[in-house]
Amino acid sequence: MNRTWNQTRSETTHARLQANPEEWAQYHTLYRDARKDWAVVPYEEMIRWCRQRSVEDKWKFTHIRALKTERRPREDRTVWF
């Protein structure tokens, strides 16, 4: 599934996912299951890195955390410098 998404034009993938939202859900279910066995989870490393950064970079943490929780960050809580 990941290979198909990476080898297909984004417009095509977008249209397919809009027509079939179950594919989006399946992808994230498989992703969640797969990362349970990973020694290093990239987004967790990025969160750790962001926590060590300066205040100017803290806004990145909000967006990366949204990836982890699979929720969009609230616009009223996002600070842009």
Secondary structure, DSSP 8 states (H G I E B T S, - for coil): -HHHHHHS-HHHHHHHHHH-HHHHHHHHHHHHHHHTT-SS-HHHHHHHHHHTS-GGGHHHHHHHHHHHHT----GGG----
